[in-house]
Each structure stands twice: as C-alpha cells, then as structure tokens.
Amino acid sequence: MSPLNDTDPKQFIADFFTSFTEELLHSDEDPALIVDRYHTPDIVQIADGNRMDRDKLIAHTRPVRKNRPTSRMEVHEALANGDQLAARYTWYVQNRKRDLALEVCFFGQFAPDGRMRRAHMLTRALPTDAAPRQPPPATTDRQETSA
C-alpha cells in the first residue's frame, strides 16, 4: 500500500477500497489480518452515524464475505491535504439478491504508511436504473471519471 502523499487522491482512494475488498473476497486469510493491513489498530469509521471500531469492522467483513458481491467504484472527485482525504464516489454493488448504487461522501485520515486511521462517510442510495448496466465483473474493478 502506498502512502497518500505519493499518489493522486482519486487513484489512492480507488486503490485503497478496491484492494481491501478484493483481499476480503478472494482470500481465505483471517479477516482480522486483512483489516489490520489496511487500518490502524485505533481505526474509527462512522458511516451514516454508525460507529465502527476495529472489532466491529472485522465483524462487518463476515457478511460481505458470505455474500461475495461484485463491485466497482467510480471516483468523481478527491482532494488531499497532508494525511487527510475527501472524496465523492459511487460504489456499484451486485450480489445475488440485488443491485445497489451508493453515492458516498468520504472524509478520512490516513497514517504515513497508507492505512486508514479515521473515516466519516455519508451515503445515499441511488436508483439502480441510474447505474450504467454492465455484466457483473469477474473481480472488483476500478473506474475513475474526471471531476
């Protein structure tokens, strides 16, 4: 994982979430080890008011692994200032039961080694008919568009 200051912010956030998701879904490795590779021990994520620390984040990986969704991320804009990053992206997810399109406003802080330390995310569901329909990808894809 590369440090934030060595990478374009749009590429950094796309690579971070895509790699984390791919490792969770395509590995039998202990989820705690994967979480620790991408997050500091004191990680706190707040998504739509729901707080997750390291233990809750690890627990959250179980249903994700069970459902084995496919996804792709479209980063619309991202800005970095030192160890902080703000981004707006759409996360397209397909699983056995439904298709989802989530717009995410992300505000995060990263450690010098590129691991996430803090994150605040605000999400809203988009109509899935607004998402460009594509066959489910074999793996998680990265996709960026210009702001």
N, CA, C and O atoms as a GROMACS GRO file, in nm:
protein
  588
    1MET      N    1   0.085  -0.118   0.000
    1MET     CA    2   0.000   0.000   0.000
    1MET      C    3   0.090   0.123   0.000
    1MET      O    4   0.186   0.133   0.076
    2SER      N    5   0.056   0.216  -0.086
    2SER     CA    6   0.139   0.335  -0.095
    2SER      C    7   0.087   0.445  -0.003
    2SER      O    8  -0.033   0.452   0.023
    3PRO      N    9   0.176   0.530   0.046
    3PRO     CA   10   0.133   0.643   0.128
    3PRO      C   11   0.048   0.740   0.046
    3PRO      O   12   0.064   0.750  -0.076
    4LEU      N   13  -0.039   0.809   0.113
    4LEU     CA   14  -0.129   0.904   0.049
    4LEU      C   15  -0.054   1.012  -0.028
    4LEU      O   16  -0.094   1.048  -0.138
    5ASN      N   17   0.054   1.063   0.029
    5ASN     CA   18   0.124   1.175  -0.036
    5ASN      C   19   0.202   1.134  -0.160
    5ASN      O   20   0.254   1.221  -0.230
    6ASP      N   21   0.209   1.004  -0.190
    6ASP     CA   22   0.281   0.957  -0.309
    6ASP      C   23   0.188   0.929  -0.427
    6ASP      O   24   0.235   0.888  -0.533
    7THR      N   25   0.056   0.951  -0.410
    7THR     CA   26  -0.041   0.908  -0.511
    7THR      C   27  -0.146   1.015  -0.533
    7THR      O   28  -0.181   1.090  -0.442
    8ASP      N   29  -0.197   1.022  -0.656
    8ASP     CA   30  -0.312   1.106  -0.686
    8ASP      C   31  -0.427   1.066  -0.593
    8ASP      O   32  -0.455   0.946  -0.581
    9PRO      N   33  -0.495   1.161  -0.528
    9PRO     CA   34  -0.600   1.126  -0.432
    9PRO      C   35  -0.711   1.038  -0.489
    9PRO      O   36  -0.760   0.948  -0.421
   10LYS      N   37  -0.751   1.062  -0.615
   10LYS     CA   38  -0.854   0.978  -0.676
   10LYS      C   39  -0.805   0.834  -0.690
   10LYS      O   40  -0.878   0.739  -0.663
   11GLN      N   41  -0.682   0.820  -0.733
   11GLN     CA   42  -0.626   0.686  -0.750
   11GLN      C   43  -0.606   0.618  -0.614
   11GLN      O   44  -0.631   0.499  -0.599
   12PHE      N   45  -0.560   0.695  -0.516
   12PHE     CA   46  -0.535   0.640  -0.383
   12PHE      C   47  -0.662   0.580  -0.325
   12PHE      O   48  -0.661   0.466  -0.279
   13ILE      N   49  -0.773   0.656  -0.325
   13ILE     CA   50  -0.895   0.607  -0.261
   13ILE      C   51  -0.954   0.490  -0.340
   13ILE      O   52  -1.006   0.395  -0.280
   14ALA      N   53  -0.946   0.496  -0.472
   14ALA     CA   54  -0.994   0.383  -0.554
   14ALA      C   55  -0.911   0.258  -0.525
   14ALA      O   56  -0.966   0.150  -0.506
   15ASP      N   57  -0.779   0.272  -0.523
   15ASP     CA   58  -0.692   0.157  -0.496
   15ASP      C   59  -0.714   0.103  -0.355
   15ASP      O   60  -0.716  -0.018  -0.335
   16PHE      N   61  -0.730   0.193  -0.258
   16PHE     CA   62  -0.746   0.150  -0.119
   16PHE      C   63  -0.868   0.060  -0.105
   16PHE      O   64  -0.856  -0.054  -0.058
   17PHE      N   65  -0.986   0.109  -0.146
   17PHE     CA   66  -1.108   0.032  -0.126
   17PHE      C   67  -1.115  -0.090  -0.218
   17PHE      O   68  -1.165  -0.194  -0.178
   18THR      N   69  -1.065  -0.077  -0.340
   18THR     CA   70  -1.067  -0.191  -0.432
   18THR      C   71  -0.978  -0.303  -0.382
   18THR      O   72  -1.019  -0.420  -0.382
   19SER      N   73  -0.857  -0.271  -0.341
   19SER     CA   74  -0.764  -0.373  -0.291
   19SER      C   75  -0.815  -0.438  -0.163
   19SER      O   76  -0.808  -0.560  -0.147
   20PHE      N   77  -0.867  -0.356  -0.072
   20PHE     CA   78  -0.921  -0.410   0.054
   20PHE      C   79  -1.035  -0.507   0.024
   20PHE      O   80  -1.038  -0.617   0.079
   21THR      N   81  -1.127  -0.468  -0.063
   21THR     CA   82  -1.241  -0.553  -0.098
   21THR      C   83  -1.195  -0.680  -0.168
   21THR      O   84  -1.244  -0.789  -0.136
   22GLU      N   85  -1.103  -0.668  -0.262
   22GLU     CA   86  -1.053  -0.786  -0.333
   22GLU      C   87  -0.988  -0.885  -0.238
   22GLU      O   88  -1.010  -1.006  -0.249
   23GLU      N   89  -0.907  -0.836  -0.144
   23GLU     CA   90  -0.842  -0.927  -0.050
   23GLU      C   91  -0.944  -0.997   0.038
   23GLU      O   92  -0.930  -1.116   0.068
   24LEU      N   93  -1.047  -0.925   0.080
   24LEU     CA   94  -1.152  -0.988   0.163
   24LEU      C   95  -1.227  -1.096   0.086
   24LEU      O   96  -1.255  -1.203   0.140
   25LEU      N   97  -1.260  -1.068  -0.038
   25LEU     CA   98  -1.345  -1.158  -0.114
   25LEU      C   99  -1.272  -1.272  -0.182
   25LEU      O  100  -1.332  -1.376  -0.209
   26HIS      N  101  -1.144  -1.255  -0.209
   26HIS     CA  102  -1.072  -1.355  -0.288
   26HIS      C  103  -0.961  -1.422  -0.208
   26HIS      O  104  -0.862  -1.469  -0.265
   27SER      N  105  -0.978  -1.426  -0.079
   27SER     CA  106  -0.877  -1.487   0.008
   27SER      C  107  -0.947  -1.559   0.122
   27SER      O  108  -1.055  -1.519   0.165
   28ASP      N  109  -0.884  -1.664   0.169
   28ASP     CA  110  -0.934  -1.732   0.287
   28ASP      C  111  -0.858  -1.688   0.412
   28ASP      O  112  -0.873  -1.745   0.520
   29GLU      N  113  -0.776  -1.585   0.395
   29GLU     CA  114  -0.696  -1.532   0.506
   29GLU      C  115  -0.788  -1.477   0.616
   29GLU      O  116  -0.897  -1.428   0.586
   30ASP      N  117  -0.745  -1.485   0.738
   30ASP     CA  118  -0.819  -1.431   0.852
   30ASP      C  119  -0.854  -1.285   0.824
   30ASP      O  120  -0.765  -1.205   0.796
   31PRO      N  121  -0.984  -1.249   0.831
   31PRO     CA  122  -1.023  -1.111   0.804
   31PRO      C  123  -0.953  -1.009   0.894
   31PRO      O  124  -0.928  -0.896   0.850
   32ALA      N  125  -0.921  -1.046   1.016
   32ALA     CA  126  -0.852  -0.953   1.106
   32ALA      C  127  -0.717  -0.912   1.049
   32ALA      O  128  -0.677  -0.796   1.063
   33LEU      N  129  -0.646  -1.004   0.986
   33LEU     CA  130  -0.516  -0.972   0.927
   33LEU      C  131  -0.532  -0.876   0.811
   33LEU      O  132  -0.451  -0.785   0.792
   34ILE      N  133  -0.638  -0.895   0.732
   34ILE     CA  134  -0.663  -0.806   0.618
   34ILE      C  135  -0.702  -0.668   0.669
   34ILE      O  136  -0.652  -0.567   0.620
   35VAL      N  137  -0.792  -0.663   0.766
   35VAL     CA  138  -0.833  -0.534   0.824
   35VAL      C  139  -0.710  -0.461   0.878
   35VAL      O  140  -0.695  -0.341   0.856
   36ASP      N  141  -0.624  -0.532   0.946
   36ASP     CA  142  -0.505  -0.468   1.005
   36ASP      C  143  -0.406  -0.419   0.900
   36ASP      O  144  -0.332  -0.324   0.925
   37ARG      N  145  -0.404  -0.482   0.783
   37ARG     CA  146  -0.316  -0.435   0.676
   37ARG      C  147  -0.362  -0.301   0.620
   37ARG      O  148  -0.281  -0.223   0.570
   38TYR      N  149  -0.492  -0.274   0.629
   38TYR     CA  150  -0.548  -0.153   0.568
   38TYR      C  151  -0.591  -0.047   0.670
   38TYR      O  152  -0.622   0.066   0.631
   39HIS      N  153  -0.593  -0.082   0.798
   39HIS     CA  154  -0.642   0.010   0.901
   39HIS      C  155  -0.550   0.008   1.022
   39HIS      O  156  -0.492  -0.096   1.056
   40THR      N  157  -0.536   0.122   1.087
   40THR     CA  158  -0.458   0.127   1.210
   40THR      C  159  -0.537   0.060   1.323
   40THR      O  160  -0.659   0.048   1.313
   41PRO      N  161  -0.470   0.015   1.430
   41PRO     CA  162  -0.541  -0.052   1.539
   41PRO      C  163  -0.649   0.035   1.605
   41PRO      O  164  -0.746  -0.017   1.659
   42ASP      N  165  -0.632   0.168   1.599
   42ASP     CA  166  -0.728   0.258   1.661
   42ASP      C  167  -0.831   0.312   1.561
   42ASP      O  168  -0.890   0.417   1.584
   43ILE      N  169  -0.853   0.239   1.451
   43ILE     CA  170  -0.946   0.283   1.347
   43ILE      C  171  -1.085   0.314   1.404
   43ILE      O  172  -1.137   0.240   1.487
   44VAL      N  173  -1.141   0.423   1.357
   44VAL     CA  174  -1.281   0.456   1.387
   44VAL      C  175  -1.342   0.501   1.255
   44VAL      O  176  -1.297   0.597   1.193
   45GLN      N  177  -1.446   0.431   1.214
   45GLN     CA  178  -1.522   0.469   1.095
   45GLN      C  179  -1.664   0.502   1.139
   45GLN      O  180  -1.725   0.427   1.215
   46ILE      N  181  -1.713   0.612   1.092
   46ILE     CA  182  -1.852   0.648   1.120
   46ILE      C  183  -1.920   0.663   0.985
   46ILE      O  184  -1.889   0.752   0.907
   47ALA      N  185  -2.015   0.573   0.960
   47ALA     CA  186  -2.088   0.574   0.834
   47ALA      C  187  -2.235   0.600   0.865
   47ALA      O  188  -2.300   0.519   0.932
   48ASP      N  189  -2.285   0.711   0.818
   48ASP     CA  190  -2.425   0.749   0.840
   48ASP      C  191  -2.461   0.743   0.989
   48ASP      O  192  -2.570   0.701   1.026
   49GLY      N  193  -2.367   0.786   1.074
   49GLY     CA  194  -2.391   0.791   1.218
   49GLY      C  195  -2.360   0.663   1.292
   49GLY      O  196  -2.367   0.661   1.415
   50ASN      N  197  -2.327   0.556   1.222
   50ASN     CA  198  -2.296   0.427   1.284
   50ASN      C  199  -2.145   0.414   1.302
   50ASN      O  200  -2.070   0.417   1.204
   51ARG      N  201  -2.103   0.400   1.426
   51ARG     CA  202  -1.960   0.395   1.460
   51ARG      C  203  -1.909   0.252   1.455
   51ARG      O  204  -1.970   0.161   1.511
   52MET      N  205  -1.796   0.234   1.387
   52MET     CA  206  -1.730   0.103   1.384
   52MET      C  207  -1.585   0.121   1.426
   52MET      O  208  -1.511   0.202   1.370
   53ASP      N  209  -1.545   0.043   1.526
   53ASP     CA  210  -1.404   0.036   1.563
   53ASP      C  211  -1.346  -0.089   1.495
   53ASP      O  212  -1.413  -0.150   1.411
   54ARG      N  213  -1.227  -0.126   1.530
   54ARG     CA  214  -1.160  -0.240   1.466
   54ARG      C  215  -1.243  -0.368   1.478
   54ARG      O  216  -1.262  -0.438   1.379
   55ASP      N  217  -1.291  -0.398   1.598
   55ASP     CA  218  -1.367  -0.523   1.618
   55ASP      C  219  -1.496  -0.524   1.537
   55ASP      O  220  -1.532  -0.627   1.479
   56LYS      N  221  -1.566  -0.413   1.533
   56LYS     CA  222  -1.690  -0.406   1.455
   56LYS      C  223  -1.661  -0.413   1.305
   56LYS      O  224  -1.740  -0.469   1.229
   57LEU      N  225  -1.550  -0.355   1.264
   57LEU     CA  226  -1.513  -0.362   1.123
   57LEU      C  227  -1.483  -0.507   1.083
   57LEU      O  228  -1.524  -0.552   0.976
   58ILE      N  229  -1.412  -0.578   1.167
   58ILE     CA  230  -1.384  -0.719   1.140
   58ILE      C  231  -1.515  -0.798   1.133
   58ILE      O  232  -1.532  -0.880   1.043
   59ALA      N  233  -1.605  -0.775   1.227
   59ALA     CA  234  -1.735  -0.844   1.226
   59ALA      C  235  -1.813  -0.811   1.099
   59ALA      O  236  -1.883  -0.897   1.045
   60HIS      N  237  -1.800  -0.689   1.052
   60HIS     CA  238  -1.871  -0.645   0.930
   60HIS      C  239  -1.821  -0.719   0.805
   60HIS      O  240  -1.894  -0.730   0.707
   61THR      N  241  -1.699  -0.769   0.809
   61THR     CA  242  -1.645  -0.840   0.692
   61THR      C  243  -1.710  -0.976   0.672
   61THR      O  244  -1.710  -1.028   0.561
   62ARG      N  245  -1.765  -1.035   0.776
   62ARG     CA  246  -1.824  -1.169   0.764
   62ARG      C  247  -1.940  -1.174   0.665
   62ARG      O  248  -1.938  -1.258   0.575
   63PRO      N  249  -2.041  -1.086   0.678
   63PRO     CA  250  -2.149  -1.092   0.579
   63PRO      C  251  -2.103  -1.053   0.438
   63PRO      O  252  -2.158  -1.102   0.339
   64VAL      N  253  -2.003  -0.966   0.429
   64VAL     CA  254  -1.952  -0.930   0.297
   64VAL      C  255  -1.890  -1.053   0.232
   64VAL      O  256  -1.915  -1.080   0.114
   65ARG      N  257  -1.811  -1.127   0.307
   65ARG     CA  258  -1.750  -1.250   0.253
   65ARG      C  259  -1.856  -1.353   0.217
   65ARG      O  260  -1.844  -1.422   0.115
   66LYS      N  261  -1.958  -1.364   0.298
   66LYS     CA  262  -2.063  -1.462   0.274
   66LYS      C  263  -2.138  -1.432   0.144
   66LYS      O  264  -2.167  -1.523   0.066
   67ASN      N  265  -2.170  -1.305   0.121
   67ASN     CA  266  -2.247  -1.267   0.002
   67ASN      C  267  -2.163  -1.262  -0.126
   67ASN      O  268  -2.217  -1.273  -0.235
   68ARG      N  269  -2.032  -1.244  -0.113
   68ARG     CA  270  -1.940  -1.238  -0.226
   68ARG      C  271  -1.990  -1.147  -0.338
   68ARG      O  272  -2.004  -1.191  -0.452
   69PRO      N  273  -2.017  -1.020  -0.306
   69PRO     CA  274  -2.066  -0.930  -0.412
   69PRO      C  275  -1.955  -0.894  -0.509
   69PRO      O  276  -1.836  -0.907  -0.480
   70THR      N  277  -1.996  -0.848  -0.624
   70THR     CA  278  -1.902  -0.786  -0.717
   70THR      C  279  -1.927  -0.636  -0.709
   70THR      O  280  -2.039  -0.593  -0.680
   71SER      N  281  -1.826  -0.560  -0.734
   71SER     CA  282  -1.844  -0.415  -0.722
   71SER      C  283  -1.744  -0.340  -0.809
   71SER      O  284  -1.643  -0.394  -0.854
   72ARG      N  285  -1.776  -0.215  -0.827
   72ARG     CA  286  -1.681  -0.124  -0.891
   72ARG      C  287  -1.706   0.014  -0.834
   72ARG      O  288  -1.816   0.047  -0.790
   73MET      N  289  -1.602   0.093  -0.835
   73MET     CA  290  -1.606   0.226  -0.775
   73MET      C  291  -1.577   0.329  -0.884
   73MET      O  292  -1.486   0.312  -0.964
   74GLU      N  293  -1.656   0.433  -0.885
   74GLU     CA  294  -1.634   0.544  -0.977
   74GLU      C  295  -1.606   0.667  -0.892
   74GLU      O  296  -1.696   0.720  -0.826
   75VAL      N  297  -1.483   0.713  -0.893
   75VAL     CA  298  -1.444   0.828  -0.813
   75VAL      C  299  -1.470   0.954  -0.895
   75VAL      O  300  -1.415   0.972  -1.004
   76HIS      N  301  -1.555   1.041  -0.842
   76HIS     CA  302  -1.592   1.163  -0.913
   76HIS      C  303  -1.495   1.277  -0.883
   76HIS      O  304  -1.458   1.354  -0.971
   77GLU      N  305  -1.454   1.286  -0.757
   77GLU     CA  306  -1.358   1.390  -0.717
   77GLU      C  307  -1.292   1.348  -0.586
   77GLU      O  308  -1.352   1.279  -0.505
   78ALA      N  309  -1.170   1.392  -0.568
   78ALA     CA  310  -1.096   1.363  -0.446
   78ALA      C  311  -0.989   1.469  -0.426
   78ALA      O  312  -0.924   1.512  -0.521
   79LEU      N  313  -0.974   1.511  -0.302
   79LEU     CA  314  -0.874   1.611  -0.264
   79LEU      C  315  -0.799   1.561  -0.142
   79LEU      O  316  -0.857   1.498  -0.054
   80ALA      N  317  -0.670   1.590  -0.138
   80ALA     CA  318  -0.590   1.552  -0.022
   80ALA      C  319  -0.520   1.675   0.033
   80ALA      O  320  -0.482   1.766  -0.041
   81ASN      N  321  -0.505   1.676   0.165
   81ASN     CA  322  -0.431   1.780   0.235
   81ASN      C  323  -0.354   1.710   0.346
   81ASN      O  324  -0.412   1.676   0.449
   82GLY      N  325  -0.226   1.690   0.326
   82GLY     CA  326  -0.146   1.617   0.425
   82GLY      C  327  -0.196   1.474   0.437
   82GLY      O  328  -0.198   1.401   0.338
   83ASP      N  329  -0.237   1.434   0.559
   83ASP     CA  330  -0.283   1.297   0.582
   83ASP      C  331  -0.435   1.282   0.569
   83ASP      O  332  -0.490   1.177   0.600
   84GLN      N  333  -0.501   1.389   0.525
   84GLN     CA  334  -0.646   1.386   0.514
   84GLN      C  335  -0.689   1.380   0.368
   84GLN      O  336  -0.624   1.436   0.279
   85LEU      N  337  -0.801   1.312   0.345
   85LEU     CA  338  -0.852   1.296   0.210
   85LEU      C  339  -1.003   1.311   0.213
   85LEU      O  340  -1.070   1.257   0.300
   86ALA      N  341  -1.057   1.384   0.118
   86ALA     CA  342  -1.201   1.398   0.098
   86ALA      C  343  -1.231   1.349  -0.043
   86ALA      O  344  -1.159   1.381  -0.138
   87ALA      N  345  -1.338   1.272  -0.056
   87ALA     CA  346  -1.373   1.219  -0.187
   87ALA      C  347  -1.523   1.202  -0.200
   87ALA      O  348  -1.595   1.184  -0.101
   88ARG      N  349  -1.568   1.207  -0.323
   88ARG     CA  350  -1.706   1.173  -0.355
   88ARG      C  351  -1.699   1.068  -0.463
   88ARG      O  352  -1.637   1.088  -0.568
   89TYR      N  353  -1.764   0.954  -0.436
   89TYR     CA  354  -1.759   0.844  -0.531
   89TYR      C  355  -1.891   0.769  -0.530
   89TYR      O  356  -1.972   0.783  -0.439
   90THR      N  357  -1.910   0.689  -0.634
   90THR     CA  358  -2.025   0.599  -0.640
   90THR      C  359  -1.972   0.457  -0.637
   90THR      O  360  -1.880   0.422  -0.711
   91TRP      N  361  -2.033   0.378  -0.551
   91TRP     CA  362  -1.995   0.238  -0.534
   91TRP      C  363  -2.110   0.156  -0.590
   91TRP      O  364  -2.220   0.159  -0.536
   92TYR      N  365  -2.085   0.082  -0.698
   92TYR     CA  366  -2.185  -0.005  -0.760
   92TYR      C  367  -2.160  -0.147  -0.710
   92TYR      O  368  -2.050  -0.199  -0.722
   93VAL      N  369  -2.263  -0.208  -0.654
   93VAL     CA  370  -2.250  -0.340  -0.595
   93VAL      C  371  -2.358  -0.431  -0.652
   93VAL      O  372  -2.474  -0.392  -0.664
   94GLN      N  373  -2.318  -0.551  -0.688
   94GLN     CA  374  -2.412  -0.653  -0.733
   94GLN      C  375  -2.390  -0.777  -0.648
   94GLN      O  376  -2.278  -0.826  -0.635
   95ASN      N  377  -2.499  -0.826  -0.590
   95ASN     CA  378  -2.491  -0.954  -0.521
   95ASN      C  379  -2.607  -1.040  -0.569
   95ASN      O  380  -2.679  -1.003  -0.661
   96ARG      N  381  -2.625  -1.155  -0.505
   96ARG     CA  382  -2.726  -1.250  -0.552
   96ARG      C  383  -2.867  -1.192  -0.546
   96ARG      O  384  -2.951  -1.229  -0.627
   97LYS      N  385  -2.893  -1.104  -0.452
   97LYS     CA  386  -3.029  -1.057  -0.429
   97LYS      C  387  -3.064  -0.927  -0.499
   97LYS      O  388  -3.179  -0.906  -0.538
   98ARG      N  389  -2.965  -0.838  -0.516
   98ARG     CA  390  -3.000  -0.707  -0.571
   98ARG      C  391  -2.876  -0.632  -0.618
   98ARG      O  392  -2.762  -0.668  -0.589
   99ASP      N  393  -2.905  -0.526  -0.693
   99ASP     CA  394  -2.802  -0.432  -0.736
   99ASP      C  395  -2.815  -0.307  -0.652
   99ASP      O  396  -2.926  -0.263  -0.621
  100LEU      N  397  -2.702  -0.250  -0.614
  100LEU     CA  398  -2.701  -0.127  -0.536
  100LEU      C  399  -2.611  -0.025  -0.603
  100LEU      O  400  -2.511  -0.060  -0.666
  101ALA      N  401  -2.648   0.100  -0.589
  101ALA     CA  402  -2.561   0.210  -0.629
  101ALA      C  403  -2.564   0.309  -0.513
  101ALA      O  404  -2.669   0.363  -0.479
  102LEU      N  405  -2.448   0.332  -0.453
  102LEU     CA  406  -2.438   0.420  -0.337
  102LEU      C  407  -2.346   0.536  -0.368
  102LEU      O  408  -2.230   0.517  -0.407
  103GLU      N  409  -2.397   0.657  -0.349
  103GLU     CA  410  -2.311   0.774  -0.358
  103GLU      C  411  -2.251   0.794  -0.218
  103GLU      O  412  -2.323   0.791  -0.119
  104VAL      N  413  -2.121   0.813  -0.212
  104VAL     CA  414  -2.051   0.825  -0.084
  104VAL      C  415  -1.973   0.955  -0.081
  104VAL      O  416  -1.900   0.988  -0.175
  105CYS      N  417  -1.991   1.030   0.028
  105CYS     CA  418  -1.906   1.145   0.058
  105CYS      C  419  -1.816   1.100   0.172
  105CYS      O  420  -1.863   1.070   0.282
  106PHE      N  421  -1.687   1.095   0.146
  106PHE     CA  422  -1.589   1.036   0.237
  106PHE      C  423  -1.493   1.144   0.286
  106PHE      O  424  -1.444   1.226   0.208
  107PHE      N  425  -1.468   1.142   0.415
  107PHE     CA  426  -1.368   1.230   0.477
  107PHE      C  427  -1.283   1.140   0.566
  107PHE      O  428  -1.334   1.080   0.660
  108GLY      N  429  -1.155   1.130   0.537
  108GLY     CA  430  -1.072   1.037   0.612
  108GLY      C  431  -0.934   1.089   0.644
  108GLY      O  432  -0.887   1.188   0.587
  109GLN      N  433  -0.871   1.018   0.736
  109GLN     CA  434  -0.733   1.047   0.776
  109GLN      C  435  -0.656   0.916   0.763
  109GLN      O  436  -0.705   0.810   0.800
  110PHE      N  437  -0.533   0.926   0.710
  110PHE     CA  438  -0.452   0.808   0.686
  110PHE      C  439  -0.318   0.820   0.756
  110PHE      O  440  -0.263   0.929   0.771
  111ALA      N  441  -0.265   0.707   0.800
  111ALA     CA  442  -0.133   0.700   0.863
  111ALA      C  443  -0.026   0.717   0.754
  111ALA      O  444  -0.056   0.701   0.635
  112PRO      N  445   0.097   0.748   0.793
  112PRO     CA  446   0.205   0.765   0.694
  112PRO      C  447   0.225   0.643   0.604
  112PRO      O  448   0.272   0.657   0.491
  113ASP      N  449   0.190   0.523   0.653
  113ASP     CA  450   0.208   0.402   0.571
  113ASP      C  451   0.088   0.374   0.480
  113ASP      O  452   0.087   0.272   0.410
  114GLY      N  453  -0.013   0.462   0.478
  114GLY     CA  454  -0.127   0.445   0.390
  114GLY      C  455  -0.247   0.376   0.452
  114GLY      O  456  -0.350   0.362   0.386
  115ARG      N  457  -0.235   0.333   0.578
  115ARG     CA  458  -0.351   0.270   0.643
  115ARG      C  459  -0.448   0.376   0.692
  115ARG      O  460  -0.409   0.486   0.732
  116MET      N  461  -0.578   0.341   0.688
  116MET     CA  462  -0.680   0.434   0.733
  116MET      C  463  -0.683   0.441   0.885
  116MET      O  464  -0.679   0.340   0.954
  117ARG      N  465  -0.690   0.565   0.936
  117ARG     CA  466  -0.696   0.589   1.080
  117ARG      C  467  -0.837   0.632   1.123
  117ARG      O  468  -0.888   0.586   1.225
  118ARG      N  469  -0.898   0.721   1.046
  118ARG     CA  470  -1.032   0.773   1.077
  118ARG      C  471  -1.108   0.790   0.946
  118ARG      O  472  -1.049   0.817   0.842
  119ALA      N  473  -1.241   0.772   0.954
  119ALA     CA  474  -1.324   0.797   0.836
  119ALA      C  475  -1.464   0.835   0.878
  119ALA      O  476  -1.521   0.777   0.971
  120HIS      N  477  -1.518   0.932   0.809
  120HIS     CA  478  -1.658   0.970   0.820
  120HIS      C  479  -1.716   0.957   0.680
  120HIS      O  480  -1.662   1.012   0.585
  121MET      N  481  -1.827   0.883   0.670
  121MET     CA  482  -1.889   0.862   0.540
  121MET      C  483  -2.037   0.893   0.548
  121MET      O  484  -2.107   0.850   0.640
  122LEU      N  485  -2.083   0.966   0.451
  122LEU     CA  486  -2.226   0.991   0.434
  122LEU      C  487  -2.265   0.925   0.303
  122LEU      O  488  -2.201   0.947   0.200
  123THR      N  489  -2.370   0.844   0.308
  123THR     CA  490  -2.409   0.770   0.188
  123THR      C  491  -2.555   0.796   0.154
  123THR      O  492  -2.636   0.832   0.240
  124ARG      N  493  -2.586   0.777   0.028
  124ARG     CA  494  -2.726   0.777  -0.014
  124ARG      C  495  -2.739   0.679  -0.128
  124ARG      O  496  -2.653   0.668  -0.216
  125ALA      N  497  -2.850   0.607  -0.124
  125ALA     CA  498  -2.878   0.511  -0.229
  125ALA      C  499  -2.925   0.585  -0.353
  125ALA      O  500  -3.005   0.678  -0.345
  126LEU      N  501  -2.874   0.544  -0.467
  126LEU     CA  502  -2.916   0.598  -0.595
  126LEU      C  503  -3.006   0.494  -0.663
  126LEU      O  504  -2.993   0.374  -0.637
  127PRO      N  505  -3.094   0.539  -0.748
  127PRO     CA  506  -3.173   0.441  -0.823
  127PRO      C  507  -3.078   0.353  -0.905
  127PRO      O  508  -2.988   0.404  -0.971
  128THR      N  509  -3.098   0.224  -0.901
  128THR     CA  510  -3.007   0.136  -0.975
  128THR      C  511  -3.025   0.150  -1.124
  128THR      O  512  -2.936   0.112  -1.200
  129ASP      N  513  -3.138   0.203  -1.169
  129ASP     CA  514  -3.153   0.225  -1.312
  129ASP      C  515  -3.068   0.343  -1.359
  129ASP      O  516  -3.050   0.363  -1.480
  130ALA      N  517  -3.016   0.422  -1.263
  130ALA     CA  518  -2.924   0.531  -1.297
  130ALA      C  519  -2.783   0.478  -1.322
  130ALA      O  520  -2.700   0.543  -1.386
  131ALA      N  521  -2.757   0.358  -1.271
  131ALA     CA  522  -2.624   0.299  -1.288
  131ALA      C  523  -2.612   0.241  -1.428
  131ALA      O  524  -2.704   0.175  -1.475
  132PRO      N  525  -2.499   0.266  -1.494
  132PRO     CA  526  -2.480   0.204  -1.625
  132PRO      C  527  -2.480   0.053  -1.608
  132PRO      O  528  -2.398   0.000  -1.534
  133ARG      N  529  -2.569  -0.016  -1.675
  133ARG     CA  530  -2.583  -0.162  -1.660
  133ARG      C  531  -2.472  -0.230  -1.736
  133ARG      O  532  -2.453  -0.210  -1.856
  134GLN      N  533  -2.398  -0.312  -1.663
  134GLN     CA  534  -2.290  -0.388  -1.722
  134GLN      C  535  -2.299  -0.528  -1.670
  134GLN      O  536  -2.354  -0.549  -1.562
  135PRO      N  537  -2.245  -0.625  -1.741
  135PRO     CA  538  -2.241  -0.758  -1.684
  135PRO      C  539  -2.159  -0.756  -1.556
  135PRO      O  540  -2.064  -0.678  -1.546
  136PRO      N  541  -2.192  -0.840  -1.456
  136PRO     CA  542  -2.113  -0.841  -1.334
  136PRO      C  543  -1.967  -0.870  -1.365
  136PRO      O  544  -1.936  -0.965  -1.437
  137PRO      N  545  -1.876  -0.788  -1.312
  137PRO     CA  546  -1.734  -0.812  -1.337
  137PRO      C  547  -1.687  -0.937  -1.264
  137PRO      O  548  -1.743  -0.975  -1.161
  138ALA      N  549  -1.585  -1.000  -1.317
  138ALA     CA  550  -1.530  -1.119  -1.254
  138ALA      C  551  -1.466  -1.084  -1.121
  138ALA      O  552  -1.466  -1.165  -1.028
  139THR      N  553  -1.411  -0.964  -1.113
  139THR     CA  554  -1.350  -0.916  -0.989
  139THR      C  555  -1.392  -0.772  -0.970
  139THR      O  556  -1.461  -0.715  -1.055
  140THR      N  557  -1.351  -0.714  -0.859
  140THR     CA  558  -1.380  -0.574  -0.834
  140THR      C  559  -1.299  -0.489  -0.930
  140THR      O  560  -1.178  -0.507  -0.941
  141ASP      N  561  -1.365  -0.398  -0.999
  141ASP     CA  562  -1.297  -0.313  -1.096
  141ASP      C  563  -1.280  -0.173  -1.041
  141ASP      O  564  -1.362  -0.126  -0.961
  142ARG      N  565  -1.175  -0.107  -1.084
  142ARG     CA  566  -1.154   0.035  -1.054
  142ARG      C  567  -1.198   0.114  -1.176
  142ARG      O  568  -1.165   0.079  -1.289
  143GLN      N  569  -1.270   0.218  -1.152
  143GLN     CA  570  -1.307   0.306  -1.263
  143GLN      C  571  -1.308   0.446  -1.212
  143GLN      O  572  -1.364   0.475  -1.106
  144GLU      N  573  -1.245   0.535  -1.285
  144GLU     CA  574  -1.242   0.674  -1.248
  144GLU      C  575  -1.297   0.757  -1.362
  144GLU      O  576  -1.284   0.722  -1.479
  145THR      N  577  -1.359   0.867  -1.325
  145THR     CA  578  -1.400   0.964  -1.425
  145THR      C  579  -1.347   1.099  -1.382
  145THR      O  580  -1.311   1.119  -1.266
  146SER      N  581  -1.342   1.189  -1.475
  146SER     CA  582  -1.297   1.324  -1.442
  146SER      C  583  -1.402   1.396  -1.362
  146SER      O  584  -1.522   1.373  -1.378
  147ALA      N  585  -1.356   1.485  -1.274
  147ALA     CA  586  -1.449   1.565  -1.194
  147ALA      C  587  -1.518   1.669  -1.278
  147ALA      O  588  -1.600   1.745  -1.227
   0.00000   0.00000   0.00000
